[in-house]
Amino acid sequence: MKKFSLLAAVSAFLILAGTGCTTPQPIGFIYTDCKTPKLVTNLDSKKPLKVGRAMSESYFCVVAVGDSSIEKAMKNGKIKKVHYVDRKMKNVLGITKYETIVYGE
């Protein structure tokens, strides 16, 4: 009975921890690999676009580190004017990598 109670408690913790990682994009419990739009300011430009990227990581929805902000991606890509922003997320068994991709000039 004690083993069952421990298993039930661990399962409940994992389920609740997984729901704590709220994102505006689809997330799979075992595996996710998605790219979604985040922001659009100008899609009509004919100028060549620069690309900036910023990343952060989350481990089992318990610890998260990094800087995946738009500001960091702009700095990394030397972008002054944002045209649009995409967000990419990859999750494998609770280890999640977030990437913000900024396009601009």
Rosetta blueprint (number, residue, H / E / L):
1 M L
2 K H
3 K H
4 F H
5 S H
6 L H
7 L H
8 A H
9 A H
10 V H
11 S H
12 A H
13 F H
14 L H
15 I H
16 L H
17 A H
18 G H
19 T H
20 G L
21 C L
22 T L
23 T L
24 P L
25 Q L
26 P L
27 I L
28 G L
29 F L
30 I L
31 Y E
32 T E
33 D E
34 C E
35 K E
36 T E
37 P E
38 K E
39 L E
40 V E
41 T L
42 N L
43 L L
44 D L
45 S L
46 K L
47 K L
48 P L
49 L L
50 K E
51 V E
52 G E
53 R E
54 A E
55 M E
56 S E
57 E E
58 S E
59 Y E
60 F L
61 C L
62 V L
63 V E
64 A E
65 V E
66 G E
67 D L
68 S L
69 S L
70 I H
71 E H
72 K H
73 A H
74 M H
75 K H
76 N H
77 G H
78 K L
79 I L
80 K L
81 K L
82 V E
83 H E
84 Y E
85 V E
86 D E
87 R E
88 K E
89 M E
90 K E
91 N E
92 V E
93 L L
94 G L
95 I E
96 T E
97 K E
98 Y E
99 E E
100 T E
101 I E
102 V E
103 Y E
104 G E
105 E L
